[in-house]
Amino acid sequence: MMGSTIAVALTGSLIDSFMTTHLRNYSSQDQLRAVLRDISVISTFQEGTQDIIRGFFGDVYHLMFKGILGVAAVQVFAVALLWRRPQLMLS
């Protein structure tokens, strides 16, 4: 359970960094902060910029999903290494 929390926190931090780095060219710093706080602000941008920002959010979501999936796979592998037989003994 703790590993999942760490994975979400880590990917959230990476996403924030990824978004600010890549969207810096398409919006001002204030606009970027507003978009990261509230996604509905995207509707105030020009149509082309909206598509770019939405594309970045899609890429970031995909990246976050991969990160969490990777951590889950490592956890399953760790549990498999800890598995001992027989686990349950009935008398």
N, C-alpha and C positions, 0 to 999 in steps of 0.2 A: 504494500500500500504506500509506503513512504517513497519508494522508487518512482511511482507514478506521479506523486506530488512534485518530486524533484524534476522529473522529465517535463512536466507542464510548465514549471517555473523557468527551467532552462530554455525551453523552446520559446516561451513568451518573451524572454529577454532577447533571444536571438532575433525574433521576429521584429521587435521594436527597433533594434539596431538595423536590421535589413531594410525595414520600411523607411526609416529616416535617411539612410544612405542613398537609397534608390529614388525616393520621391523628392529629394532636395532640388532636383533640376526642374520639376514641374509645378512647384508651389513655393510660397514664402514660408518662413519658419512658423509664423502664426497660423497660417492655413494648415500646415502639416500637423501642428499640435492639435488644432481643432478636429481634423480628420481622425487622428489617433484617439481622441476622446469620444467623438460621436460620428459614426459612419454616415449619418444622414446629411452631413455637411457636404458630401460629395456632390449633391444635387445643385450646389451653388457654383460649381466649376463649369467651364466650357465643355461641350459634348466630347471632344477628342480627349481632353484631360480626364474626364470622368471614366472613359474606357480604359485609359492607361492605369489609373488608380485602381479600378476594379480588377484589372488584370494582375496588378501587383498583389492585391489582397488574395486573389485566387492562388497565385504562386506561393504566397506566404502560408496560406492554409495547407496547401499540398506539402510544403516543407515541414510544417509543424506536425502533420499527420505522419510523415516519414520518421521524424525524430521520436515521436511517442511510440510508433510501431517498433522502432529499433530498440528502445528501452524495454518494451514488453518482451521482445524476443530474447534479450539478454536475461531478463528475469526468469523466463521459462527455462532457459539453459541452466541458470543457477539452481533452480529448483530441481531440475533433473540430476544435477551433480550431487545434491544433498539427499536424494531419495535413497532410502534403505529398505531392504526387504527382510523379513516380513514386518509390515507396519502395525498390524493388528493381530493380537493373539487372543483367541477365545478358548476358555477352558471347559 
